[in-house]
């Protein structure tokens, strides 16, 4: 029996746990699901054989004891906690898998992990995760056929399924709302376009969008992710002339979201005094000039240059309830970003019947036998319901399949790695197809 | 004889040293001027009696020995070095004076300084400095006459004298250019207007300006400084309905400067790759979309929504040389802000004959005997030449006069203090008038 310990039984662990349980008997896995909330852990498990454990992650001895004798540890905890688990795994010589970005702290363990002949797999969820798997398969395929890659573009969006759209943004929070509100903030966006380095400051990101048509799903718009440049190395594309990664939203989203950015309502750097007792309307007025009689609506239009007949933009803003006299309702003063999130959650939370949708799209331009060619690859995956989301599925399954590969000794790479080699992307993508996660390739004219 | 040690003999120390030398004989001061550049120190001193000392501020023993036996130490060093000097002064029980903002580190020494019966005077230059002195005199005067202050606005600008204007911005760097390029960045601007808290994100600051007419000098525009709120406490204005502090420029400056902000050219958070070898034009193009044929000029106009006939804005941008093919000429890759500063310094540095100008303006609204009243107070001070600037004068003289007051035992407050009490502002403002630094009060109808 091989012991597996999964830390964290939240939304993103649903499909992972279910996959591991389904395969436990065949592969002789002894499964432990640890969470600070034992009821949550139990609700995710169907087999009697699975051991649910209540854990306080700050209790070092409990963590040490729990993972003792494991063949693999999976951390679905918040990313900043991985390093603690990783250190413990290194000490006890246990493999580790996470869906999170490979942190600088973890990178520093690389040589030690390698020397211990262990594998610490990172970025094996959706984005990061399936984006790496599918991009590498596409890129390696072109390279094997003698193609020289010149441009790479990639977008991913976590959205709402078309038949569940009930607001003018065609958007709801299907994942961590805080990340959505803070998207793009922090530092300038960096990418390369036709050999020229390009930089966009945060307050312009939502004005520099691209439009992409996905067969059967219509048009999406993409805004740039923070750092596209670092993926050149990850994907072996050091000489590529265009490297651009971004996030998909439905058309018109970015122009409207830009209003919040322009106001300063996405700022997370200071606590707004007296915000605890404010209404939505007072919150918005905080960013506008004082006037004894002018309305908040008119001041906002004038300040942001919104013309009278831009009804598509205006109905979006109005639909969020930002002009309402309703109290925000937080129990203490908060940052503008926290307040905006709270206001939007009132309208943008998933209803019981709502289903989410993941859209991923890559475009590669390459030269082969002297001619320039293009290939596009796209994935659309719809969720089943509010608990069985496409997001949970596409985050959990790749990691779960990777776990099987590691436990079966089919992963030879050692150290702190990403799933960019064929030994990982081939079997994972193949098995994902069985779950309906299928990429469609087209060669646009 | 009372020993005085001045650390730093740069531009801001010119008038200070000169004042101390002029009064040294009368008041029996033994003057030591310490700088890492002994030639610079010597160039600032006229008296044989003044001792010029070469000092390495990192040499603890040298610093300890130098200040030994002093009655007062003056630090004109970069602000981050004050704490080191302050600690040493505390150990040796010596008073200290600086023109810089009272830092959090220094604030923590307050109780110890007080217990040692010492005075560590801060913020006694121009801005901060003369702004505090003149504001407090104005505010205390109103309060003494039974007025209740409801609004306080204050602007200061370091500009170029009207007859030295030779570019469409009507601006040159008369002080630290880096501070000018980074002005307003870092966090949202905070102020209160008619009882409402107001917040402006960095990328909107230069679009929310106020216009002020200064008698005999025409119109200026002011943009908001970072945090006006903290001055409520400093000035004893906790119940004030409007508190707004800002920076003066000539009209039209902010609209044009906003173009650099919008582009992201004032970003200091990352190094621009390959910028060492770039031309001005390539630098600007870095922030614009790629296009095989469109000009940088047209892309910029379209991106920032600059209309064809906005000639006042356009001539400003063109005059900076940003569209030129000239190489930037830095010897290594730099941040956008560093590069922009370097480009602007080519055009905005003071010529030999250039004279600078300081403009300061306060407006106070108050209630007295049931009626609302207004008072404005303004200062204009022009420099003599590139070395004897109004900035150096208005930074150095208030501090120098404060030093005299401290040495003569006329300052009774103890601890880490600001010059907000009459024992400081009355004598300093009085003596400043003798040097031509005179506020004009008017009561607008």
Interface residues (C-beta under 8 A of the other chain):
Chain A: X187 X188 X190 X193 X194 X196 X197 X198 X199 X200 X201 X202 X203 X204 X208 X261 X262 X263 X264 X267 X269 X270 X272 X273 X274 X285 X286 X287 X288 X289 X290 X292 X336
Chain B: X187 X188 X190 X193 X194 X196 X197 X198 X199 X200 X201 X202 X203 X204 X208 X261 X262 X263 X264 X267 X269 X270 X272 X273 X274 X285 X286 X287 X288 X289 X290 X292 X336
